[in-house]
Amino acid sequence: MNTLTIAFVTFLVCQVQSATDVSPSVVPIISETIALEKDGNFHYSYETGDGIKAHEEGNLKKVNDELVETVSGGWEYTAPDGKAISISYVADETGYHPTGDSIPVAPPIPEPIAKLIQYLEAHPQLQKVSEESTT
């Protein structure tokens, strides 16, 4: 029984030792800029030692007598499979609009459904009849 206990404790000590031998990877920041303006505008950018890059700028603009912040920017990195990923975006009063080759795209609407949608758009009175019959 004592031999089994000693073997188990030795095993645990070895496991703890091997877990603590792993040093965390530190990724250096190669470049970084940050600017905050008094008028609310800003921009920043950075690049890390492992190839990650990001940038963003924001501005205030007037839309219908209201100040609205608009932001544009992007980021890029290399995926684990080696593929270069690059995303650009704009965010404003109309929402968030990303662009990039790695963003999934929905499949096209099947032709029969597209024709049905076109027909219903051309005949709005049919939509009203169907709404009344469901209530």
C-alpha positions as a Markdown table, in Angstrom:
| # | Residue | x | y | z |
|---|---|---|---|---|
| 1 | Met | 0.0 | 0.0 | 0.0 |
| 2 | Asn | 2.8 | 2.5 | 0.8 |
| 3 | Thr | 4.6 | 1.7 | -2.4 |
| 4 | Leu | 1.4 | 2.5 | -4.4 |
| 5 | Thr | 1.0 | 5.8 | -2.5 |
| 6 | Ile | 4.6 | 6.8 | -3.1 |
| 7 | Ala | 4.3 | 5.9 | -6.8 |
| 8 | Phe | 1.1 | 8.0 | -7.1 |
| 9 | Val | 2.6 | 11.0 | -5.3 |
| 10 | Thr | 5.7 | 10.8 | -7.5 |
| 11 | Phe | 3.4 | 10.7 | -10.6 |
| 12 | Leu | 1.5 | 13.8 | -9.4 |
| 13 | Val | 4.8 | 15.7 | -8.7 |
| 14 | Cys | 6.0 | 14.9 | -12.2 |
| 15 | Gln | 2.7 | 16.1 | -13.7 |
| 16 | Val | 2.8 | 19.4 | -11.8 |
| 17 | Gln | 6.5 | 19.9 | -12.7 |
| 18 | Ser | 5.8 | 19.3 | -16.4 |
| 19 | Ala | 2.8 | 21.7 | -16.3 |
| 20 | Thr | 4.8 | 24.5 | -14.7 |
| 21 | Asp | 7.8 | 24.0 | -17.1 |
| 22 | Val | 5.7 | 25.5 | -20.0 |
| 23 | Ser | 6.5 | 29.1 | -20.3 |
| 24 | Pro | 3.8 | 31.4 | -21.7 |
| 25 | Ser | 4.5 | 32.8 | -25.1 |
| 26 | Val | 5.0 | 36.6 | -25.1 |
| 27 | Val | 4.2 | 38.3 | -28.4 |
| 28 | Pro | 5.9 | 41.7 | -28.7 |
| 29 | Ile | 4.2 | 44.8 | -30.0 |
| 30 | Ile | 6.2 | 46.0 | -32.9 |
| 31 | Ser | 4.4 | 49.3 | -33.4 |
| 32 | Glu | 1.5 | 51.2 | -31.9 |
| 33 | Thr | -0.1 | 54.6 | -32.4 |
| 34 | Ile | -3.0 | 56.1 | -30.5 |
| 35 | Ala | -4.4 | 59.5 | -31.0 |
| 36 | Leu | -7.5 | 61.0 | -29.2 |
| 37 | Glu | -8.6 | 64.4 | -30.4 |
| 38 | Lys | -10.5 | 67.0 | -28.4 |
| 39 | Asp | -13.3 | 67.0 | -31.0 |
| 40 | Gly | -14.0 | 63.3 | -30.5 |
| 41 | Asn | -12.1 | 62.0 | -33.5 |
| 42 | Phe | -9.5 | 59.2 | -32.9 |
| 43 | His | -7.3 | 56.8 | -34.6 |
| 44 | Tyr | -5.1 | 53.9 | -33.5 |
| 45 | Ser | -3.1 | 51.1 | -35.1 |
| 46 | Tyr | -0.8 | 48.4 | -33.9 |
| 47 | Glu | 1.3 | 45.5 | -35.2 |
| 48 | Thr | 2.4 | 42.5 | -33.2 |
| 49 | Gly | 5.5 | 40.3 | -33.6 |
| 50 | Asp | 3.3 | 37.4 | -34.8 |
| 51 | Gly | 2.0 | 39.4 | -37.8 |
| 52 | Ile | -1.3 | 40.6 | -36.4 |
| 53 | Lys | -2.2 | 44.2 | -37.6 |
| 54 | Ala | -5.1 | 46.3 | -36.7 |
| 55 | His | -6.2 | 49.9 | -37.3 |
| 56 | Glu | -9.2 | 52.1 | -36.7 |
| 57 | Glu | -10.3 | 55.7 | -37.0 |
| 58 | Gly | -13.4 | 57.4 | -35.8 |
| 59 | Asn | -15.0 | 60.7 | -36.7 |
| 60 | Leu | -18.0 | 62.6 | -35.7 |
| 61 | Lys | -20.4 | 63.7 | -38.4 |
| 62 | Lys | -23.7 | 65.4 | -38.5 |
| 63 | Val | -26.7 | 63.4 | -39.7 |
| 64 | Asn | -30.1 | 65.1 | -39.4 |
| 65 | Asp | -28.9 | 67.7 | -36.9 |
| 66 | Glu | -27.4 | 64.9 | -34.7 |
| 67 | Leu | -23.8 | 64.0 | -34.2 |
| 68 | Val | -23.1 | 60.5 | -35.2 |
| 69 | Glu | -19.8 | 58.6 | -34.8 |
| 70 | Thr | -18.5 | 56.8 | -37.8 |
| 71 | Val | -15.7 | 54.3 | -37.5 |
| 72 | Ser | -13.7 | 52.5 | -40.1 |
| 73 | Gly | -10.8 | 50.2 | -39.8 |
| 74 | Gly | -9.6 | 46.6 | -40.2 |
| 75 | Trp | -7.4 | 43.8 | -39.1 |
| 76 | Glu | -5.3 | 41.1 | -40.6 |
| 77 | Tyr | -3.6 | 38.0 | -39.4 |
| 78 | Thr | -2.5 | 34.5 | -40.6 |
| 79 | Ala | -4.8 | 31.7 | -39.7 |
| 80 | Pro | -3.4 | 28.4 | -38.3 |
| 81 | Asp | -3.8 | 26.8 | -41.8 |
| 82 | Gly | -1.6 | 29.5 | -43.3 |
| 83 | Lys | -4.4 | 31.5 | -45.0 |
| 84 | Ala | -4.1 | 35.3 | -44.8 |
| 85 | Ile | -7.2 | 36.8 | -43.3 |
| 86 | Ser | -8.0 | 40.5 | -43.9 |
| 87 | Ile | -11.2 | 42.2 | -42.8 |
| 88 | Ser | -12.1 | 45.9 | -43.3 |
| 89 | Tyr | -15.2 | 47.5 | -41.9 |
| 90 | Val | -17.2 | 50.7 | -41.6 |
| 91 | Ala | -19.7 | 51.3 | -38.8 |
| 92 | Asp | -22.0 | 54.3 | -39.0 |
| 93 | Glu | -25.6 | 55.3 | -38.6 |
| 94 | Thr | -26.5 | 52.5 | -41.1 |
| 95 | Gly | -24.8 | 49.8 | -39.1 |
| 96 | Tyr | -21.7 | 47.6 | -39.1 |
| 97 | His | -20.5 | 46.7 | -42.6 |
| 98 | Pro | -17.5 | 44.3 | -42.8 |
| 99 | Thr | -15.8 | 43.2 | -46.0 |
| 100 | Gly | -13.3 | 40.5 | -46.7 |
| 101 | Asp | -12.8 | 37.2 | -48.6 |
| 102 | Ser | -13.0 | 35.1 | -45.4 |
| 103 | Ile | -16.5 | 36.3 | -44.4 |
| 104 | Pro | -19.0 | 33.6 | -45.2 |
| 105 | Val | -21.6 | 34.4 | -47.9 |
| 106 | Ala | -25.1 | 33.0 | -47.9 |
| 107 | Pro | -26.0 | 30.8 | -50.8 |
| 108 | Pro | -28.2 | 32.3 | -53.5 |
| 109 | Ile | -32.0 | 32.2 | -53.1 |
| 110 | Pro | -33.3 | 29.2 | -55.1 |
| 111 | Glu | -34.9 | 30.3 | -58.4 |
| 112 | Pro | -38.5 | 29.2 | -57.6 |
| 113 | Ile | -38.4 | 31.1 | -54.3 |
| 114 | Ala | -36.9 | 34.2 | -56.0 |
| 115 | Lys | -39.7 | 34.1 | -58.6 |
| 116 | Leu | -42.3 | 33.8 | -55.9 |
| 117 | Ile | -40.8 | 36.8 | -54.0 |
| 118 | Gln | -40.9 | 38.9 | -57.3 |
| 119 | Tyr | -44.5 | 37.9 | -57.9 |
| 120 | Leu | -45.6 | 38.9 | -54.4 |
| 121 | Glu | -43.7 | 42.2 | -54.6 |
| 122 | Ala | -45.5 | 42.9 | -57.9 |
| 123 | His | -48.9 | 42.0 | -56.3 |
| 124 | Pro | -48.9 | 43.6 | -52.8 |
| 125 | Gln | -52.7 | 43.1 | -52.5 |
| 126 | Leu | -52.1 | 39.3 | -52.2 |
| 127 | Gln | -49.9 | 39.9 | -49.2 |
| 128 | Lys | -52.6 | 41.9 | -47.5 |
| 129 | Val | -55.2 | 39.2 | -48.1 |
| 130 | Ser | -52.9 | 36.5 | -46.7 |
| 131 | Glu | -52.2 | 38.6 | -43.6 |
| 132 | Glu | -56.0 | 39.1 | -42.9 |
| 133 | Ser | -56.7 | 35.4 | -43.2 |
| 134 | Thr | -54.2 | 34.6 | -40.5 |
| 135 | Thr | -55.6 | 37.0 | -37.9 |
